[in-house]
């Protein structure tokens, strides 16, 4: 992220939010049209379903400079694709354990079920998450290691989509 | 015409990769007929000076196995890169960090403390640790330094090809040697193995249920493993779905689950994250508490999913917050 290069600014939490198209992203849209004010620290990426969220995306976000990752999906039972959010929940549960083993506070990654009508919940969760990450402080994964990982096993293979 | 020159070298490795070359059996005679082995510390008496004396790229091909985790290994990797036309990362350790790469779960200090003080068979009341240099009457003795972080070969030098596996299967070695001798090598950066998942070639493929829902993960010693049924369907943590094929399903045929030594296919950036994703999604529950309880049986997710690939992963090692100041 380009603002990382600007060292004069005081640190602000950088959050990547992955919101599902059918519920949480629509809720964020609603929060916007209702002109709700909330912390501007999250960059929202729309995905079709929280079940599309590959744990690689979360690790890449942390590697590339995010201090936290927020995942928003439909409430249990409400998934547009029947059970994508359950798959997301299973992966999320295991990923948090991995992060703990890797010495990264698992709370840096948070998952919330937010329905399309819950614009106020987007506002609340965004504010809470920003404050929580502020308390945890920045995540400084070595940028040099980032370069190595990008060229390391996996990414340098022929035709590997990076 | 003189024969092409070939070298073999090992860095942080167990020796199994060298064994794999010897496992070529009679085929190694064909190799010796076709090439001149000019460097192979394990088997032949050539020294570093012999390599230094070579012209740049004088060696047609050099196979390097083992992860890189010391100043000596880093130096040798750089030297061999310079002297070899084609540099091949041989085996899981140089490909992805391998078993030595698990050291990235801890720190250099903790490793030294454990090895030189905590192990039950060690008596070291003065807590003497290896020194990198030590003055004696005759001069200064030096030892290579241990790096803080274990690296893959391609994190240290430019690598042309990868021969995956722990150790690489003889069949893949033979095919790679064939391709080299015929000058039919694929695009640079290729992993010299099929680019598909092991499940596709699995002899038990037919017994894999349409939908897997694992209610309880089991470890191989806890059950009598059926010999003809999909291992995942038996609750065993088999990583065949995310692992590259090419091993001939040796572990599966030995009635053991795949642990992922051939690494990912070309479509995956981070093997461990993908393996974690694949296994977690098979958990047979939609209830938060029950999911957590089922996953409790995976005692060490990091060591399980990143068994061979921690240094090559996106996180690379455990997080060590930067010293005061930072960015």
HADDOCK unambig.tbl for C-alpha pairs under 7 A between the chains (distance, minus, plus):
assign (segid A and resid 7 and name CA) (segid B and resid 327 and name CA) 6.83 0.50 0.50
assign (segid A and resid 54 and name CA) (segid B and resid 277 and name CA) 6.88 0.50 0.50
assign (segid A and resid 55 and name CA) (segid B and resid 273 and name CA) 5.67 0.50 0.50
assign (segid A and resid 55 and name CA) (segid B and resid 274 and name CA) 6.91 0.50 0.50
assign (segid A and resid 55 and name CA) (segid B and resid 277 and name CA) 6.34 0.50 0.50
assign (segid A and resid 56 and name CA) (segid B and resid 270 and name CA) 6.41 0.50 0.50
assign (segid A and resid 56 and name CA) (segid B and resid 273 and name CA) 5.61 0.50 0.50
assign (segid A and resid 56 and name CA) (segid B and resid 274 and name CA) 6.77 0.50 0.50
assign (segid A and resid 59 and name CA) (segid B and resid 314 and name CA) 6.42 0.50 0.50
assign (segid A and resid 60 and name CA) (segid B and resid 314 and name CA) 6.57 0.50 0.50
assign (segid A and resid 63 and name CA) (segid B and resid 314 and name CA) 6.65 0.50 0.50
assign (segid A and resid 63 and name CA) (segid B and resid 315 and name CA) 6.68 0.50 0.50
assign (segid A and resid 86 and name CA) (segid B and resid 286 and name CA) 5.69 0.50 0.50
assign (segid A and resid 87 and name CA) (segid B and resid 281 and name CA) 5.06 0.50 0.50
assign (segid A and resid 90 and name CA) (segid B and resid 280 and name CA) 5.39 0.50 0.50
assign (segid A and resid 90 and name CA) (segid B and resid 281 and name CA) 5.93 0.50 0.50
assign (segid A and resid 90 and name CA) (segid B and resid 283 and name CA) 6.97 0.50 0.50
assign (segid A and resid 90 and name CA) (segid B and resid 291 and name CA) 6.44 0.50 0.50
assign (segid A and resid 91 and name CA) (segid B and resid 277 and name CA) 5.49 0.50 0.50
assign (segid A and resid 91 and name CA) (segid B and resid 280 and name CA) 5.06 0.50 0.50
assign (segid A and resid 91 and name CA) (segid B and resid 281 and name CA) 6.17 0.50 0.50
assign (segid A and resid 93 and name CA) (segid B and resid 292 and name CA) 6.73 0.50 0.50
assign (segid A and resid 94 and name CA) (segid B and resid 280 and name CA) 6.68 0.50 0.50
assign (segid A and resid 94 and name CA) (segid B and resid 295 and name CA) 6.97 0.50 0.50
assign (segid A and resid 98 and name CA) (segid B and resid 301 and name CA) 5.94 0.50 0.50
assign (segid A and resid 98 and name CA) (segid B and resid 302 and name CA) 5.57 0.50 0.50
assign (segid A and resid 101 and name CA) (segid B and resid 302 and name CA) 6.58 0.50 0.50
assign (segid A and resid 102 and name CA) (segid B and resid 105 and name CA) 6.87 0.50 0.50
assign (segid A and resid 102 and name CA) (segid B and resid 318 and name CA) 4.27 0.50 0.50
assign (segid A and resid 102 and name CA) (segid B and resid 319 and name CA) 5.92 0.50 0.50
assign (segid A and resid 103 and name CA) (segid B and resid 318 and name CA) 5.51 0.50 0.50
assign (segid A and resid 103 and name CA) (segid B and resid 319 and name CA) 5.07 0.50 0.50
assign (segid A and resid 104 and name CA) (segid B and resid 319 and name CA) 6.13 0.50 0.50
assign (segid A and resid 140 and name CA) (segid B and resid 321 and name CA) 6.10 0.50 0.50
assign (segid A and resid 140 and name CA) (segid B and resid 322 and name CA) 6.26 0.50 0.50
assign (segid A and resid 141 and name CA) (segid B and resid 319 and name CA) 6.91 0.50 0.50
assign (segid A and resid 148 and name CA) (segid B and resid 155 and name CA) 5.56 0.50 0.50
assign (segid A and resid 149 and name CA) (segid B and resid 312 and name CA) 6.00 0.50 0.50
assign (segid A and resid 149 and name CA) (segid B and resid 313 and name CA) 6.43 0.50 0.50
assign (segid A and resid 149 and name CA) (segid B and resid 314 and name CA) 5.58 0.50 0.50
assign (segid A and resid 149 and name CA) (segid B and resid 316 and name CA) 6.85 0.50 0.50
assign (segid A and resid 152 and name CA) (segid B and resid 154 and name CA) 5.97 0.50 0.50
assign (segid A and resid 152 and name CA) (segid B and resid 155 and name CA) 5.86 0.50 0.50
assign (segid A and resid 152 and name CA) (segid B and resid 312 and name CA) 5.59 0.50 0.50
assign (segid A and resid 153 and name CA) (segid B and resid 95 and name CA) 6.38 0.50 0.50
assign (segid A and resid 153 and name CA) (segid B and resid 96 and name CA) 5.67 0.50 0.50
assign (segid A and resid 153 and name CA) (segid B and resid 312 and name CA) 5.23 0.50 0.50
assign (segid A and resid 154 and name CA) (segid B and resid 264 and name CA) 6.93 0.50 0.50
assign (segid A and resid 154 and name CA) (segid B and resid 266 and name CA) 6.50 0.50 0.50
assign (segid A and resid 154 and name CA) (segid B and resid 268 and name CA) 6.06 0.50 0.50
assign (segid A and resid 154 and name CA) (segid B and resid 269 and name CA) 4.58 0.50 0.50
assign (segid A and resid 154 and name CA) (segid B and resid 270 and name CA) 6.33 0.50 0.50
assign (segid A and resid 155 and name CA) (segid B and resid 269 and name CA) 5.19 0.50 0.50
assign (segid A and resid 156 and name CA) (segid B and resid 189 and name CA) 6.19 0.50 0.50
assign (segid A and resid 157 and name CA) (segid B and resid 189 and name CA) 5.29 0.50 0.50
assign (segid A and resid 157 and name CA) (segid B and resid 190 and name CA) 5.56 0.50 0.50
assign (segid A and resid 157 and name CA) (segid B and resid 191 and name CA) 6.82 0.50 0.50
assign (segid A and resid 157 and name CA) (segid B and resid 266 and name CA) 5.54 0.50 0.50
assign (segid A and resid 158 and name CA) (segid B and resid 189 and name CA) 5.94 0.50 0.50
assign (segid A and resid 158 and name CA) (segid B and resid 190 and name CA) 5.53 0.50 0.50
assign (segid A and resid 158 and name CA) (segid B and resid 266 and name CA) 6.55 0.50 0.50
assign (segid A and resid 159 and name CA) (segid B and resid 266 and name CA) 6.70 0.50 0.50
assign (segid A and resid 160 and name CA) (segid B and resid 266 and name CA) 5.09 0.50 0.50
assign (segid A and resid 160 and name CA) (segid B and resid 267 and name CA) 5.16 0.50 0.50
assign (segid A and resid 161 and name CA) (segid B and resid 267 and name CA) 6.32 0.50 0.50
assign (segid A and resid 162 and name CA) (segid B and resid 269 and name CA) 6.91 0.50 0.50
